[in-house]
Amino acid sequence: MGKIVGWVNGKAKALPYLFESARVGCDGKLEADMRLALGKSALILILVASGGLCLAQETPADLHGLKIKPIVGPPTPTPFPLDLHTGRYDTLEFRAQEAMTEPDRLLAASAESEIARRAELQGFKLGDDTGWGYEQAVCPVFPDHLILEYSRINGAGDVTLFSAVVPRGSEGHVRVIPVRRRSYSLFTPSSSNSLTINDFNHMVKEEPTGLSVDWLRLSLCYAALAGGHVRASLIAAVPADEQYPMYAPAKLAVSRKGGALVTFVDTKAAGPKAKGGWEMEFAQNGRLLKVKRSDPRGLVVVPMRESVIEAGGEPSK
């Protein structure tokens, strides 16, 4: 079915028509079983999607005065490309202090005093308290930032944790992001805290390459800033790699008005209150707007009952 547009007094206007079937043949003629109610002064432009390939090869002389123009939909506004080359990595690499590269160890050591000063402003005293340690969250989407997770464990249910970000170049400054003090959030949960979101957006701006196109690894790095060691659920390459319980795979949803929504499930989260579901909303320009946590629902496996078939009669020869 096509769409008919006419020009009346120099302006484009939709013209009423009624038809059962119509198409434009490759000879440029309109083949139709239709009744049209068109003004005599209207110049008709017929756009038929199904015949566009043939029509593109015709010359204006072959179309008896009709002008053919293909309908091209508007581009989808999205901060991330809609291809299959992103969203493939389900987790980040975390390195202990002794496993870090030499340049990263030297950078962390040079920023130690500034990290301690900014941590103390948040209520964390690295100099007075013992038992502190840190590990590196390797984030390829932030090549100009070193992300460290400082933690102190005083026993079961007593964990203190904050993240420190050290710039590798001249842009930015040392940042300290509170996560938990003695297993309690300092303000709102760090994963959805506006301070964490603000620091993340500033880190993106400080990167020379800007926003990374790898939407899943970018989201995993945000989870690392909030103290998470996330393993996202993905579609298994082969059935033998499937792990139970199964969860919905990581997904990138794009809005027609612009922006994107990234959702994934942390398969490492355990317990009824683990809040393993992540939902991150990005604006069209790539700015992170909102983060939500939820309880994911695993896919339930229901065994099928075997049906018994009784065969009767004699087999055919």
C-alpha positions as CSV (number, residue, x, y, z in Angstrom):
1,M,0.0,0.0,0.0
2,G,1.4,3.4,-0.9
3,K,1.1,7.0,0.3
4,I,-0.1,9.8,-2.0
5,V,1.0,13.4,-1.4
6,G,-0.1,16.4,-3.5
7,W,1.0,20.0,-3.9
8,V,-1.9,22.5,-3.8
9,N,-1.0,26.2,-4.4
10,G,2.7,25.4,-3.8
11,K,2.2,23.6,-0.5
12,A,2.4,19.9,0.3
13,K,-0.9,18.5,1.3
14,A,-2.3,15.0,2.0
15,L,-5.0,14.2,-0.6
16,P,-7.9,11.9,0.1
17,Y,-8.0,8.6,-1.7
18,L,-9.6,5.2,-1.5
19,F,-8.1,2.1,-3.0
20,E,-8.0,-1.7,-2.6
21,S,-4.6,-2.3,-4.1
22,A,-2.1,-0.3,-6.0
23,R,1.5,-0.5,-7.1
24,V,3.9,1.3,-9.5
25,G,5.3,-1.0,-12.1
26,C,8.9,-0.8,-13.4
27,D,7.5,0.8,-16.6
28,G,6.6,3.9,-14.5
29,K,2.8,3.5,-14.8
30,L,0.5,3.3,-11.9
31,E,-1.3,-0.1,-11.9
32,A,-4.2,0.1,-9.5
33,D,-7.7,-0.8,-8.7
34,M,-8.6,2.4,-7.0
35,R,-10.9,5.4,-6.8
36,L,-9.3,8.8,-6.1
37,A,-11.0,12.0,-5.0
38,L,-8.3,14.6,-6.1
39,G,-8.6,18.2,-7.0
40,K,-8.0,19.1,-10.6
41,S,-5.3,21.6,-9.7
42,A,-3.3,19.1,-7.6
43,L,0.0,17.7,-8.8
44,I,0.2,14.2,-7.4
45,L,3.4,12.6,-6.1
46,I,3.1,8.9,-5.6
47,L,5.4,7.2,-3.1
48,V,5.3,3.4,-3.1
49,A,7.8,1.6,-0.9
50,S,7.5,-1.8,-2.6
51,G,8.4,-0.4,-6.0
52,G,11.2,1.9,-4.8
53,L,14.0,-0.3,-6.2
54,C,12.6,-0.4,-9.7
55,L,11.6,3.3,-9.6
56,A,15.1,4.4,-8.6
57,Q,16.3,3.1,-12.0
58,E,13.8,5.0,-14.1
59,T,14.4,8.4,-15.7
60,P,11.9,11.3,-15.3
61,A,10.9,10.9,-18.9
62,D,9.7,7.4,-18.2
63,L,7.5,8.4,-15.4
64,H,5.2,10.7,-17.5
65,G,5.7,13.7,-15.3
66,L,5.5,12.0,-11.9
67,K,8.3,12.6,-9.4
68,I,9.3,9.7,-7.2
69,K,11.0,10.3,-3.9
70,P,11.9,7.5,-1.4
71,I,10.7,7.7,2.1
72,V,13.7,7.8,4.5
73,G,12.9,7.4,8.2
74,P,14.6,9.8,10.7
75,P,17.8,8.6,12.4
76,T,17.4,7.1,15.8
77,P,18.8,9.5,18.4
78,T,21.0,7.4,20.7
79,P,24.3,8.0,22.6
80,F,25.4,4.5,21.8
81,P,25.7,2.7,18.4
82,L,23.1,0.1,17.6
83,D,25.4,-2.7,16.4
84,L,26.5,-6.1,17.7
85,H,30.1,-5.2,18.5
86,T,29.4,-3.8,22.0
87,G,27.9,-5.3,25.1
88,R,30.1,-8.4,24.8
89,Y,32.0,-8.2,28.1
90,D,30.2,-9.3,31.2
91,T,32.7,-8.3,33.9
92,L,35.7,-6.2,34.7
93,E,39.2,-7.3,35.8
94,F,40.1,-6.5,39.4
95,R,43.8,-6.5,40.3
96,A,45.4,-6.8,43.8
97,Q,48.0,-4.3,44.7
98,E,50.9,-6.6,43.8
99,A,49.3,-7.5,40.5
100,M,49.1,-3.9,39.3
101,T,51.4,-2.6,36.6
102,E,54.4,-0.6,37.7
103,P,53.1,2.7,36.4
104,D,49.8,2.2,38.1
105,R,51.5,1.4,41.4
106,L,53.6,4.5,41.2
107,L,50.6,6.6,40.4
108,A,48.7,5.3,43.3
109,A,51.6,5.8,45.6
110,S,52.0,9.4,44.5
111,A,48.3,10.2,45.1
112,E,48.2,8.4,48.5
113,S,48.4,11.6,50.6
114,E,45.7,13.4,48.6
115,I,43.5,10.3,48.8
116,A,44.0,10.2,52.6
117,R,43.1,13.9,52.8
118,R,40.0,13.7,50.8
119,A,38.9,10.4,52.5
120,E,39.2,12.1,55.9
121,L,36.8,14.7,54.7
122,Q,34.3,11.9,54.2
123,G,35.0,10.3,57.6
124,F,37.6,7.7,56.5
125,K,40.9,7.9,58.4
126,L,43.5,6.0,56.5
127,G,46.5,7.0,58.7
128,D,45.0,6.2,62.1
129,D,43.1,3.1,61.3
130,T,44.8,-0.2,60.4
131,G,43.6,-3.0,58.1
132,W,43.1,-0.9,55.0
133,G,43.8,-2.4,51.6
134,Y,42.9,-1.6,48.0
135,E,42.6,-3.2,44.6
136,Q,42.3,-1.8,41.1
137,A,39.2,-1.9,38.9
138,V,40.5,-2.1,35.3
139,C,38.2,0.0,33.2
140,P,39.2,0.2,29.5
141,V,36.5,2.8,28.9
142,F,38.4,5.2,31.3
143,P,42.0,4.9,30.1
144,D,42.9,8.3,31.6
145,H,41.6,7.4,35.1
146,L,42.9,4.9,37.7
147,I,40.1,3.5,39.8
148,L,40.9,2.0,43.2
149,E,38.6,0.3,45.7
150,Y,39.7,0.8,49.4
151,S,38.3,-1.6,51.9
152,R,38.6,-2.6,55.6
153,I,37.0,-5.7,57.0
154,N,36.6,-6.0,60.7
155,G,34.6,-9.2,60.7
156,A,31.4,-10.6,59.3
157,G,28.9,-7.8,58.6
158,D,31.4,-5.0,59.3
159,V,32.9,-3.7,56.0
160,T,34.0,-0.2,55.3
161,L,34.5,0.7,51.6
162,F,35.1,3.7,49.4
163,S,36.4,4.3,45.8
164,A,39.2,6.6,44.8
165,V,39.8,7.9,41.3
166,V,43.2,9.2,40.3
167,P,43.6,11.0,36.9
168,R,46.4,9.8,34.8
169,G,46.7,13.1,32.8
170,S,46.4,16.8,33.6
171,E,42.6,16.8,33.5
172,G,40.6,16.3,36.7
173,H,41.6,15.7,40.3
174,V,41.6,13.0,42.9
175,R,38.0,11.9,43.8
176,V,36.8,9.9,46.8
177,I,33.4,8.2,46.5
178,P,31.9,6.9,49.8
179,V,30.3,3.5,49.5
180,R,29.8,1.9,53.0
181,R,30.9,2.6,56.6
182,R,30.7,-0.5,58.7
183,S,28.3,-2.0,56.2
184,Y,26.0,1.0,56.2
185,S,25.5,3.6,53.5
186,L,26.6,7.0,54.5
187,F,23.7,8.8,52.6
188,T,21.5,7.2,50.0
189,P,23.0,4.0,48.5
190,S,26.1,4.8,46.5
191,S,24.8,3.0,43.4
192,S,22.0,5.6,43.0
193,N,23.6,8.5,44.8
194,S,23.6,11.8,42.9
195,L,27.3,12.4,44.0
196,T,28.4,9.1,42.4
197,I,26.5,10.0,39.2
198,N,28.0,13.5,39.2
199,D,31.6,12.1,39.6
200,F,30.9,9.6,36.8
201,N,29.7,12.3,34.4
202,H,32.8,14.4,35.1
203,M,35.1,11.5,34.5
204,V,33.4,11.0,31.0
205,K,34.0,14.6,30.2
206,E,37.7,14.4,31.2
207,E,38.4,11.5,28.9
208,P,40.0,12.8,25.6
209,T,37.8,10.4,23.6
210,G,34.6,11.3,25.4
211,L,31.8,8.8,26.0
212,S,32.7,5.2,25.2
213,V,30.5,3.3,22.7
214,D,30.7,0.1,24.9
215,W,27.6,0.7,26.9
216,L,27.9,-2.4,29.0
217,R,31.5,-2.0,30.1
218,L,30.7,1.7,30.8
219,S,27.9,0.6,33.1
220,L,30.1,-2.0,34.8
221,C,32.7,0.7,35.5
222,Y,30.0,2.8,37.1
223,A,29.1,-0.2,39.3
224,A,32.7,-0.5,40.3
225,L,32.7,3.1,41.4
226,A,29.8,2.2,43.6
227,G,31.8,-0.7,45.1
228,G,30.3,-3.5,43.0
229,H,32.1,-6.5,41.5
230,V,29.4,-7.2,38.9
231,R,29.1,-10.1,36.5
232,A,26.4,-9.2,34.0
233,S,24.1,-11.9,32.6
234,L,24.5,-12.5,28.9
235,I,23.2,-14.9,26.3
236,A,25.3,-18.0,26.4
237,A,27.2,-18.7,23.1
238,V,26.4,-22.4,23.4
239,P,23.8,-24.2,25.6
240,A,26.6,-25.9,27.5
241,D,27.7,-22.5,28.9
242,E,24.3,-21.7,30.4
243,Q,24.3,-21.3,34.2
244,Y,21.3,-21.5,36.5
245,P,19.5,-19.7,37.8
246,M,19.2,-17.9,34.5
247,Y,18.4,-14.2,34.3
248,A,17.5,-11.8,31.5
249,P,20.5,-10.8,29.4
250,A,22.0,-7.3,29.4
251,K,20.0,-5.0,27.2
252,L,20.3,-1.6,25.5
253,A,16.9,0.1,24.9
254,V,16.7,3.3,22.8
255,S,13.9,5.9,23.1
256,R,12.5,7.6,20.0
257,K,12.9,10.9,21.9
258,G,16.6,10.3,22.4
259,G,18.6,8.7,25.2
260,A,19.1,5.1,26.2
261,L,18.3,2.7,29.0
262,V,20.8,0.0,30.0
263,T,19.6,-2.9,32.1
264,F,21.5,-5.9,33.4
265,V,21.5,-8.4,36.2
266,D,24.5,-9.1,38.5
267,T,24.7,-12.9,38.6
268,K,27.1,-12.7,41.6
269,A,24.5,-11.1,43.8
270,A,23.1,-13.6,46.3
271,G,20.4,-13.4,48.9
272,P,16.8,-12.1,48.9
273,K,17.9,-8.5,49.5
274,A,20.9,-8.4,47.2
275,K,19.2,-6.0,44.6
276,G,21.1,-7.6,41.7
277,G,19.2,-5.7,39.0
278,W,20.7,-2.5,37.5
279,E,18.9,0.1,35.4
280,M,20.8,3.1,34.1
281,E,19.2,5.9,32.1
282,F,21.3,8.0,29.8
283,A,20.4,11.2,28.0
284,Q,20.9,11.7,24.3
285,N,24.3,13.4,24.8
286,G,25.5,10.4,27.0
287,R,25.0,12.1,30.4
288,L,23.9,9.6,33.1
289,L,20.7,10.8,34.6
290,K,19.4,8.1,36.9
291,V,20.3,4.7,38.4
292,K,17.9,2.2,39.9
293,R,18.4,-1.1,41.6
294,S,15.8,-3.9,41.7
295,D,15.3,-7.5,42.6
296,P,15.8,-9.6,39.5
297,R,13.5,-12.5,38.6
298,G,15.3,-15.6,37.5
299,L,13.9,-17.8,34.8
300,V,12.1,-20.7,36.3
301,V,12.7,-24.2,34.9
302,V,9.5,-26.3,34.9
303,P,9.9,-30.0,34.1
304,M,7.6,-31.3,31.5
305,R,5.5,-34.3,32.2
306,E,6.0,-37.2,29.9
307,S,2.9,-38.1,27.9
308,V,2.2,-41.8,27.5
309,I,1.0,-42.8,24.0
310,E,-0.7,-46.1,23.6
311,A,-0.5,-47.4,20.0
312,G,-3.1,-49.8,18.8
313,G,-3.8,-51.7,15.6
314,E,-1.5,-53.6,13.4
315,P,1.6,-52.1,11.8
316,S,1.3,-51.5,8.1
317,K,3.3,-53.7,5.7
